[in-house]
């Protein structure tokens, strides 16, 4: 059995490989950087589940980074339980096929409950008084603590939010190198996120790419060097490419204005009253799952959305089946944004009635994805000073919230989720050994890695 290290570089595309990425390019010397046919929605959780299981969202059930749970009528995002991903994974199959197989999962999603030997994943601690402390979860017992002891605390504030950037990728790369050298797993899965952040903030401009690509290449080199020392095969993948998108579509406001969306007003602003909604949208970048309670409303909702500026397509049952998205968790309709547009989760008409969590980084409470969490509110005079004050208030036991996030969706300049304009602008597959060949699909990845392990 060979050993393989998979580096997932979020937002990397075949067209980015070149002089700014010498270490990544070195892995592509033999077989090149090939386009990988992705899935829709082209978002982290769906893409990773498709790679890990070798199936489409219609089979593995991960229809986005979040969806509406029909039984509880709650929209939930960024859950980490392995049980949410239906089907056999690469590491499940490898453990069955190869005696002595071991696996390290370092920040890939669906980490909790996964049958792996070493695991690290971001998981804060939540106090009963509303307090929150950053932390890394994992196994075996002591592995997260020992890793942080040697590398310093994981820089959680750079993993997501207004200060998201390079330090989180550097830390994960160093943790991966340590694991490769000291544990030598049969399969190591590594997730490097930070290239994605500025591409969403500012779009995939030449200036941003010239700044960020050398950074992510240096992070990849840390892992590549450790893998080469151990004669470990290297594969590099990504989940999607990011396109310029600066037109926000407030899909839930559209549904609310026509009487489909129900809202409850209270002391902390307005919240969606999901059990009373005739129709609601769970927005996820350039895809929105639209849940319509009564079948007789579906055609009128579909026509309303098709008439909305910024919406390219609205899929019903036939289209969902064609695109591998016909799973019970999917919306009754699926809205697809035009290439330069994306969906907000916003549903309030007046910012004064926005829910209190809207101005905070709160990925689990928001009923949709919010890229505005990548920004400090430009209307604040001294946002970093405000953040420091809020932190001090927390430390002395005061109840407070980090209300630093803007409600101006026009700040966002990049998005993803729909099909790329060309293969060179979509996800990539690179291998130091095996030849992915032409027309490589994301669902081919599982068997590709199993074949590398079998060498």
C-alpha positions as CSV (number, residue, x, y, z in Angstrom):
1,X,0.0,0.0,0.0
2,X,1.3,3.4,-1.0
3,X,0.8,6.6,1.1
4,X,-1.0,9.6,-0.2
5,X,-1.4,13.2,1.0
6,X,-4.3,15.2,-0.5
7,X,-4.0,19.1,-0.2
8,X,-7.3,20.9,-0.8
9,X,-6.5,24.5,-1.8
10,X,-9.8,26.3,-1.8
11,X,-10.4,28.5,-4.8
12,X,-7.5,27.3,-6.8
13,X,-8.1,26.8,-10.5
14,X,-6.0,25.3,-13.4
15,X,-5.5,28.8,-14.8
16,X,-3.8,30.0,-11.6
17,X,-0.9,27.5,-11.8
18,X,2.3,29.2,-13.0
19,X,5.2,31.3,-11.9
20,X,3.5,32.5,-8.8
21,X,3.0,28.9,-7.6
22,X,6.3,27.0,-8.2
23,X,5.7,24.4,-5.4
24,X,2.3,23.6,-6.7
25,X,3.5,23.5,-10.2
26,X,6.3,21.1,-9.3
27,X,3.6,18.5,-8.3
28,X,2.0,19.1,-11.8
29,X,5.3,18.5,-13.7
30,X,4.4,14.9,-14.7
31,X,0.7,15.1,-15.5
32,X,-0.2,18.8,-15.5
33,X,-2.9,20.7,-13.7
34,X,-6.1,19.3,-15.1
35,X,-9.6,20.7,-14.8
36,X,-11.9,18.7,-12.5
37,X,-15.6,18.7,-13.4
38,X,-17.4,19.9,-10.3
39,X,-20.8,19.6,-8.8
40,X,-23.6,22.1,-8.1
41,X,-23.8,23.7,-5.7
42,X,-20.1,24.4,-6.1
43,X,-19.6,25.0,-2.4
44,X,-17.3,23.5,0.3
45,X,-19.5,20.9,1.9
46,X,-21.1,19.6,-1.3
47,X,-17.8,19.4,-3.1
48,X,-15.9,17.7,-0.3
49,X,-18.8,15.2,0.2
50,X,-18.7,14.4,-3.5
51,X,-14.9,13.9,-3.5
52,X,-15.0,11.8,-0.3
53,X,-17.9,9.5,-1.4
54,X,-17.5,9.5,-5.2
55,X,-21.2,10.4,-5.5
56,X,-23.4,13.3,-6.4
57,X,-25.4,15.4,-3.8
58,X,-28.5,13.4,-4.9
59,X,-26.8,10.4,-3.3
60,X,-24.7,11.7,-0.4
61,X,-27.3,14.3,0.7
62,X,-25.0,17.2,1.3
63,X,-27.0,19.6,-0.9
64,X,-25.1,22.7,0.3
65,X,-23.2,24.2,3.2
66,X,-26.7,24.2,4.9
67,X,-30.3,23.5,4.2
68,X,-33.7,23.6,5.8
69,X,-34.3,20.6,8.0
70,X,-37.9,19.8,7.1
71,X,-38.8,18.0,10.3
72,X,-37.7,20.8,12.7
73,X,-38.2,23.7,10.2
74,X,-34.8,25.1,11.0
75,X,-32.1,26.3,8.6
76,X,-28.8,24.9,9.8
77,X,-25.3,25.7,8.3
78,X,-21.8,24.3,8.7
79,X,-22.6,21.2,10.7
80,X,-19.7,18.8,11.1
81,X,-21.2,15.4,11.8
82,X,-20.0,12.6,9.6
83,X,-23.5,11.1,9.8
84,X,-24.9,13.9,7.6
85,X,-22.8,12.6,4.7
86,X,-24.5,9.5,3.3
87,X,-22.5,6.8,1.7
88,X,-19.0,5.1,2.0
89,X,-16.1,7.5,2.1
90,X,-12.5,7.1,0.8
91,X,-11.2,6.3,4.2
92,X,-14.1,3.9,5.0
93,X,-13.4,2.0,1.7
94,X,-9.6,2.1,2.2
95,X,-9.9,0.7,5.8
96,X,-12.0,-2.2,4.4
97,X,-9.5,-2.9,1.5
98,X,-6.1,-2.3,3.0
99,X,-4.9,-4.0,6.2
100,X,-3.1,-1.5,8.4
101,X,-4.6,1.6,6.7
102,X,-4.6,4.8,8.8
103,X,-5.9,8.2,8.0
104,X,-5.5,11.8,9.2
105,X,-8.2,14.4,8.5
106,X,-6.9,17.9,9.1
107,X,-9.7,20.4,8.7
108,X,-11.7,18.7,5.9
109,X,-15.4,18.9,6.8
110,X,-17.5,16.2,8.3
111,X,-14.7,15.4,10.6
112,X,-16.7,14.7,13.8
113,X,-17.5,11.0,14.1
114,X,-15.4,10.1,11.0
115,X,-13.6,6.8,11.3
116,X,-10.1,8.3,11.1
117,X,-7.0,7.9,13.3
118,X,-6.0,11.6,13.7
119,X,-8.3,14.5,13.3
120,X,-8.2,18.3,13.8
121,X,-11.2,20.5,13.1
122,X,-12.3,24.0,14.3
123,X,-14.8,23.7,17.1
124,X,-15.3,26.6,19.6
125,X,-16.5,26.1,23.2
126,X,-19.9,27.7,24.1
127,X,-20.7,28.6,27.7
128,X,-24.2,28.6,29.1
129,X,-24.0,32.4,29.6
130,X,-23.4,33.0,25.9
131,X,-19.6,33.1,26.2
132,X,-17.6,31.6,23.4
133,X,-14.0,30.4,23.4
134,X,-12.0,29.4,20.4
135,X,-10.8,25.8,20.2
136,X,-9.7,22.9,18.0
137,X,-11.5,19.5,18.3
138,X,-9.9,16.3,17.3
139,X,-8.7,12.8,18.2
140,X,-7.1,10.8,19.6
141,X,-7.3,12.3,23.0
142,X,-4.4,14.8,23.5
143,X,-3.6,15.2,19.8
144,X,-5.2,18.7,19.4
145,X,-3.7,19.9,22.6
146,X,-0.2,18.6,21.7
147,X,-0.4,20.2,18.3
148,X,-1.3,23.5,19.7
149,X,1.4,23.2,22.4
150,X,4.0,22.8,19.7
151,X,2.6,25.3,17.1
152,X,0.8,27.8,19.4
153,X,-2.9,28.2,19.6
154,X,-4.7,27.9,16.3
155,X,-5.3,31.4,15.0
156,X,-9.1,31.0,14.9
157,X,-9.8,34.7,14.2
158,X,-8.0,34.2,10.8
159,X,-10.1,31.2,9.8
160,X,-13.2,33.2,9.2
161,X,-14.4,36.8,9.8
162,X,-13.0,40.3,9.1
163,X,-9.5,39.2,9.9
164,X,-9.5,35.9,8.0
165,X,-6.3,35.4,6.1
166,X,-2.9,33.7,5.8
167,X,-2.1,32.6,9.5
168,X,-4.8,29.9,9.5
169,X,-3.4,28.3,6.3
170,X,0.1,28.5,7.7
171,X,-0.9,26.8,11.0
172,X,-2.8,24.0,9.2
173,X,0.2,23.4,6.9
174,X,2.6,23.1,9.8
175,X,0.2,20.8,11.6
176,X,0.0,18.6,8.5
177,X,3.8,18.5,8.2
178,X,4.1,17.4,11.8
179,X,1.6,14.7,11.3
180,X,3.2,13.5,8.1
181,X,6.6,13.3,9.7
182,X,5.6,11.8,13.1
183,X,2.5,9.8,12.3
184,X,3.0,8.9,8.6
185,X,-0.7,8.1,7.9
186,X,-1.6,6.1,4.8
187,X,-3.9,8.9,3.8
188,X,-3.7,12.5,4.9
189,X,-6.4,15.0,4.0
190,X,-5.4,18.7,4.4
191,X,-7.5,21.8,3.9
192,X,-5.9,25.2,3.2
193,X,-8.6,27.9,3.1
194,X,-7.2,31.4,2.9
195,X,-6.8,31.9,-0.9
196,X,-10.6,31.9,-1.0
197,X,-11.1,34.9,1.4
198,X,-9.8,37.8,-0.6
199,X,-11.2,36.3,-3.8
200,X,-14.6,36.7,-2.3
201,X,-13.9,40.1,-0.7
202,X,-12.4,41.7,-3.8
203,X,-13.0,39.3,-6.7
204,X,-10.3,37.4,-8.6
205,X,-8.4,40.4,-9.8
206,X,-4.8,40.2,-11.0
207,X,-3.6,42.3,-8.0
208,X,-5.3,40.0,-5.5
209,X,-4.0,36.8,-7.2
210,X,-0.4,38.2,-7.4
211,X,-0.5,38.8,-3.6
212,X,-2.3,35.6,-2.5
213,X,-1.0,32.9,-4.8
214,X,2.6,33.1,-3.6
215,X,1.3,32.9,0.0
216,X,-0.7,29.7,-0.6
217,X,2.1,28.2,-2.6
218,X,4.4,28.7,0.4
219,X,1.9,27.0,2.6
220,X,1.6,24.1,0.2
221,X,5.4,23.8,0.1
222,X,5.5,23.1,3.8
223,X,3.3,20.1,3.3
224,X,4.9,19.0,0.0
225,X,8.4,19.0,1.5
226,X,7.3,16.8,4.4
227,X,5.5,14.4,2.0
228,X,8.5,14.1,-0.2
229,X,10.7,13.3,2.8
230,X,8.4,10.3,3.5
231,X,8.1,9.3,-0.2
232,X,4.3,10.1,0.0
233,X,2.4,10.6,-3.1
234,X,0.8,14.1,-3.4
235,X,-2.5,15.1,-4.8
236,X,-3.8,18.7,-4.9
237,X,-7.5,19.5,-5.4
238,X,-9.9,22.4,-5.1
239,X,-13.6,22.7,-4.6
240,X,-14.5,25.4,-7.0
241,X,-13.3,28.6,-8.7
242,X,-14.5,32.0,-7.8
243,X,-16.0,34.4,-10.3
244,X,-16.4,38.2,-10.2
245,X,-19.9,38.7,-8.7
246,X,-21.0,42.1,-7.4
247,X,-24.8,41.9,-7.7
248,X,-26.5,40.8,-4.5
249,X,-30.0,39.3,-4.9
250,X,-32.1,39.5,-1.8
251,X,-34.3,36.5,-2.6
252,X,-36.0,36.3,0.8
253,X,-37.1,39.9,0.6
254,X,-38.7,39.1,-2.7
255,X,-40.6,36.2,-1.2
256,X,-41.6,38.4,1.8
257,X,-42.9,41.2,-0.4
258,X,-45.3,38.7,-2.1
259,X,-46.5,37.3,1.2
260,X,-44.7,34.0,1.1
261,X,-42.2,34.6,3.8
262,X,-43.3,34.9,7.5
263,X,-41.3,36.9,10.0
264,X,-41.5,37.2,13.7
265,X,-40.6,40.5,15.3
266,X,-39.1,40.6,18.8
267,X,-36.6,42.3,21.2
268,X,-33.6,41.2,19.1
269,X,-34.9,42.2,15.7
270,X,-36.8,40.1,13.2
271,X,-36.3,36.4,12.6
272,X,-37.8,34.2,9.9
273,X,-40.8,32.2,11.2
274,X,-40.0,29.1,9.2
275,X,-43.0,27.0,10.3
276,X,-45.3,29.7,9.1
277,X,-43.6,30.4,5.7
278,X,-45.4,29.5,2.6
279,X,-42.0,29.7,0.8
280,X,-38.5,30.6,2.0
281,X,-35.0,30.5,0.5
282,X,-31.8,29.1,2.1
283,X,-29.2,31.2,0.3
284,X,-25.8,29.7,-0.3
285,X,-23.5,31.8,-2.5
286,X,-24.9,31.5,-6.1
287,X,-27.5,28.8,-5.3
288,X,-30.6,29.1,-3.2
289,X,-32.8,26.2,-2.1
290,X,-36.4,27.4,-2.1
291,X,-38.8,25.5,0.1
292,X,-42.4,25.8,-0.9
293,X,-44.9,24.4,1.6
294,X,-47.8,23.9,-0.8
295,X,-47.5,22.3,-4.2
296,X,-50.0,24.7,-5.7
297,X,-47.7,27.6,-4.9
298,X,-44.6,26.2,-6.6
299,X,-45.3,27.5,-10.1
300,X,-46.2,31.0,-9.0
301,X,-43.0,31.1,-6.8
302,X,-41.0,29.8,-9.8
303,X,-42.4,32.5,-12.1
304,X,-41.8,35.2,-9.5
305,X,-38.1,34.2,-9.2
306,X,-37.6,33.8,-13.0
307,X,-38.8,37.4,-13.3
308,X,-36.2,38.6,-10.7
309,X,-33.1,40.4,-12.0
310,X,-30.0,38.4,-11.2
311,X,-31.7,35.0,-11.3
312,X,-30.6,32.9,-14.3
313,X,-32.5,29.6,-13.7
314,X,-35.0,28.0,-11.4
315,X,-34.9,24.3,-11.3
316,X,-37.8,22.0,-10.5
317,X,-37.7,18.2,-10.2
318,X,-36.5,17.4,-13.7
319,X,-33.6,19.9,-13.6
320,X,-32.6,18.8,-10.1
321,X,-32.4,15.3,-11.3
322,X,-30.3,16.3,-14.4
323,X,-27.8,18.1,-12.2
324,X,-27.6,15.5,-9.4
325,X,-29.4,17.5,-6.8
326,X,-32.7,15.6,-6.4
327,X,-32.4,14.8,-2.8
328,X,-35.2,15.2,-0.1
329,X,-33.0,17.8,1.6
330,X,-33.0,20.0,-1.5
331,X,-35.5,22.8,-2.0
332,X,-38.6,22.2,-3.9
333,X,-37.1,24.7,-6.3
334,X,-33.4,25.6,-6.7
335,X,-32.6,29.1,-7.8
336,X,-29.3,29.7,-9.7
337,X,-27.9,33.2,-9.9
338,X,-26.5,34.8,-13.0
339,X,-22.8,34.7,-13.3
340,X,-22.2,38.2,-11.8
341,X,-24.8,37.8,-9.0
342,X,-25.1,36.0,-5.7
343,X,-27.9,35.4,-3.1
344,X,-28.0,37.1,0.3
345,X,-30.0,35.6,3.2
346,X,-31.4,39.1,4.0
347,X,-35.1,39.1,4.7
348,X,-35.7,42.4,6.7
349,X,-36.9,45.5,5.0
350,X,-35.4,48.0,7.4
351,X,-31.8,47.6,8.8
352,X,-33.1,48.9,12.1
353,X,-35.1,45.7,12.4
354,X,-32.3,43.4,11.3
355,X,-31.7,40.5,13.8
356,X,-28.9,41.2,16.3
357,X,-26.8,38.4,14.8
358,X,-26.7,40.0,11.4
359,X,-23.9,42.4,12.4
360,X,-21.8,39.6,14.0
361,X,-19.9,36.6,12.8
362,X,-22.4,33.9,13.6
363,X,-22.3,31.2,11.0
364,X,-24.6,28.8,12.8
365,X,-27.4,31.2,13.7
366,X,-27.8,32.9,10.3
367,X,-30.3,31.1,8.0
368,X,-27.9,31.4,5.0
369,X,-24.3,32.1,4.0
370,X,-23.1,35.6,4.7
371,X,-19.8,36.7,3.0
372,X,-20.2,40.2,4.6
373,X,-18.7,38.5,7.7
374,X,-15.4,38.9,5.8
375,X,-15.5,42.7,6.3
376,X,-15.4,45.2,9.1
377,X,-18.3,47.6,8.7
378,X,-16.7,50.7,6.9
379,X,-19.3,52.9,8.7
380,X,-17.5,52.3,12.0
381,X,-14.8,54.9,12.8
382,X,-12.4,52.5,14.4
383,X,-13.6,48.9,13.9
384,X,-10.4,47.2,15.4
385,X,-10.7,49.4,18.4
386,X,-14.3,48.5,18.8
387,X,-13.4,44.8,18.5
388,X,-10.8,45.3,21.3
389,X,-13.3,47.0,23.5
390,X,-15.8,44.2,22.9
391,X,-13.1,41.6,23.8
392,X,-12.3,43.5,27.0
393,X,-16.0,43.6,27.9
394,X,-16.2,39.9,27.4
395,X,-13.2,39.2,29.5
396,X,-14.6,41.1,32.5
397,X,-17.8,39.2,32.2
398,X,-20.1,41.7,30.5
399,X,-22.8,40.5,28.0
400,X,-21.9,42.0,24.7
401,X,-21.7,41.1,21.0
402,X,-19.0,41.7,18.4
403,X,-21.3,43.9,16.2
404,X,-18.7,44.7,13.5
405,X,-20.2,43.2,10.3
406,X,-21.7,45.5,7.7
407,X,-25.2,45.0,6.2
408,X,-24.1,46.3,2.8
409,X,-23.9,43.3,0.5
410,X,-22.5,45.5,-2.3
411,X,-19.1,45.2,-0.6
412,X,-18.8,41.6,-1.8
413,X,-17.0,41.3,-5.2
414,X,-16.6,37.5,-5.7
415,X,-18.7,34.4,-5.4
416,X,-19.2,30.8,-6.5
417,X,-21.7,28.0,-6.5
418,X,-22.8,27.7,-10.1
419,X,-21.0,26.2,-13.1
420,X,-17.7,27.9,-14.1
421,X,-17.6,29.8,-17.4
422,X,-14.8,27.6,-18.6
423,X,-12.9,24.5,-17.2
424,X,-9.8,26.7,-16.5
425,X,-12.0,28.7,-14.0
426,X,-13.3,25.7,-12.1
427,X,-11.8,23.2,-9.7
428,X,-8.5,21.5,-10.3
429,X,-6.9,18.0,-9.9
430,X,-3.1,17.6,-9.7
431,X,-1.2,14.4,-8.9
432,X,2.5,13.7,-8.5
433,X,2.0,10.1,-9.6
434,X,-1.3,8.9,-11.1
435,X,-2.7,10.5,-14.3
436,X,-6.2,11.8,-13.8
437,X,-6.8,11.8,-17.5
438,X,-9.2,13.9,-19.5
439,X,-12.8,14.6,-18.4
440,X,-12.0,13.9,-14.8
441,X,-15.1,14.5,-12.6
442,X,-15.2,15.3,-8.9
443,X,-17.0,12.0,-8.4
444,X,-14.0,10.2,-9.9
445,X,-11.7,11.4,-7.0
446,X,-12.5,8.6,-4.5
447,X,-11.5,5.8,-6.9
448,X,-8.5,7.8,-8.1
449,X,-7.1,8.0,-4.5
450,X,-8.0,4.4,-3.8
451,X,-6.0,3.4,-6.9
452,X,-3.0,5.5,-5.7
453,X,-3.1,3.8,-2.4
454,X,-3.2,0.4,-4.1
455,X,0.1,0.9,-5.8
